[in-house]
Amino acid sequence: MAYGNNLFVISTNSGTFLSSPDGTNWTSRNASSKYHAGIFYLNDKFIATGQTGSVLVSSDGITWTSKSANSNIDLSGIASK
C-alpha cells in the first residue's frame, strides 16, 4: 500500500489497483494485466513494480503509464538517492 496526494493505493494479484481517499471506500482502477509486488509514493508520483520488469507510474493514483525497466526479471521494489 502507498499513500500520497491524499490517496491510498493498493495493488491486487490480478493487476488491478484500488484507490481510496479515506481507506474505507475503494475504487477499482484497471492499470495492468500483471501483478505488481511493490507500490510506492516518491517524488509526487505513485510507482508500481512487478512481473517481467513491469513499471507503472501515476501522478494521481488513477491514470497509469507504463515505463520500461529494460529487464525481464520480476521487480518488487525501487531505490532512490
Rosetta blueprint (number, residue, H / E / L):
1 M L
2 A E
3 Y E
4 G E
5 N L
6 N L
7 L E
8 F E
9 V E
10 I E
11 S E
12 T L
13 N L
14 S L
15 G L
16 T E
17 F E
18 L E
19 S E
20 S E
21 P L
22 D L
23 G L
24 T L
25 N L
26 W L
27 T E
28 S E
29 R E
30 N E
31 A L
32 S L
33 S L
34 K L
35 Y L
36 H L
37 A L
38 G E
39 I E
40 F E
41 Y E
42 L E
43 N L
44 D L
45 K E
46 F E
47 I E
48 A E
49 T E
50 G L
51 Q H
52 T H
53 G H
54 S E
55 V E
56 L E
57 V E
58 S E
59 S L
60 D L
61 G L
62 I L
63 T L
64 W L
65 T E
66 S E
67 K E
68 S E
69 A L
70 N L
71 S L
72 N L
73 I L
74 D L
75 L L
76 S L
77 G L
78 I L
79 A L
80 S L
81 K L
